[in-house]
Amino acid sequence: MRTLLFLLQKEFRQIFRDKAILRMIFAMPILQLVVLPWAADYEMKNIRLSVVDHDRSSYSQKLVNKITSSGYFQLNTYTSSFADALDEVEKDRADLILEIPAKFEKTLIREDEATLFMALNAINGVKANLGGAYLRSIIQDYNREVRMDWIQLPRFNTEARIEVAPSNWYNPLLNYQYFMVPGILVILVTLVGSFLTALNIVREKEVGTMEQINVTPIKKHHFILGKLIPFWILGLVVLTIGFLISWVVYGIVPLGSFVTIYVFAAVYLLAVLGLGLLISSYADSQQQAMLISFFMMMVFILLSGLYTSIDSMPKWAQYITYLNPVAYFIEVIRLVVLKGAGLYEIRQQLLIITGFAVVLNAWAVLSYRKRS
């Protein structure tokens, strides 16, 4: 125990002497949590729309006004020539084209239906899909309004109407920040746990202090614990800072218990710290450690369910997520923050992460050799 205390004292002094590491530990989470949730927005706004109106009727005018007043669309051109609108798309000045046919109002009233044409610039597939979905939703809403107006007319028979009032569970206002902020916080804790741990050991190899440690009678598990415990504590500190920022800036307070989150986070940090120690054992330079960590973090983030649902991924990608510890923590923190889950509800994820922690740390201890 005395040997471990000396190692911990040495590690904390080394960490707090390095201003670059301190900036990465404390400044990086604050800046990213304040900036990223505002940029990582699932909603598309200011979608540039070109309207080709061959009808120029009151119904077509009401439709265009409804679309532009929604806040999602910005009217780029209003013309009667489809070629002009297509030219705007080709010059990247428009994202969508809505063509309203001639006699739109007469056809709608006489035949109780009318056809609209919508063309999407699919170079940006996400923007095209979301913009098209928004536009279809607005048109459907406009269609309902028109039919409600017709019901009031004497020549239409009043029929019994069924009204549906949707209710969103767990996130009633559909605020994407409640969904994104916990996930981004997991990524920041992972970066502190694995990335900085890997760089810390490799740097000692480069400056030569590792050789001095190797000639001392320090056991392997003492060395691993001396490297692991400081960053485990700092990871929990980063998590605490993140929750403070989430509360102050976004008003996010977990519905579940903080105890549940911190119990899982403590085990999760053991797993990612073991991964960082493992990377450092095989890397010979900081450059190698950075490249390996960057590659693994990219895979972890893209297959974590942070930006895209795991259920919508191909089957082979879903199988890979079983080996992704980040995916489990993102799932758990969203369950606790949004649904108020407890330890019993996350017992399966906790057991899997415990397995990750045991395997990765045991591997790190076995791979460490006291040689230069």
GIMOMO-V915540 format. One record per run of one state. SS is the DSSP state (A for helix, B for strand, O for the rest). FROM is the first residue (numbers start at 0). LEN is the number of residues. If there is no record, write none. Layout:
((SS	FROM	LEN) (SS	FROM	LEN))
This chain:
((O	0	1) (A	1	16) (O	17	1) (A	18	21) (O	39	7) (B	46	7) (O	53	4) (A	57	11) (O	68	4) (B	72	7) (O	79	2) (A	81	9) (O	90	5) (B	95	5) (O	100	3) (A	103	8) (O	111	4) (B	115	5) (O	120	4) (A	124	27) (O	151	24) (A	175	32) (O	207	1) (A	208	6) (O	214	5) (A	219	31) (O	250	7) (A	257	25) (O	282	3) (A	285	17) (O	302	7) (A	309	3) (O	312	2) (A	314	7) (O	321	3) (A	324	15) (O	339	7) (A	346	21) (O	367	5))
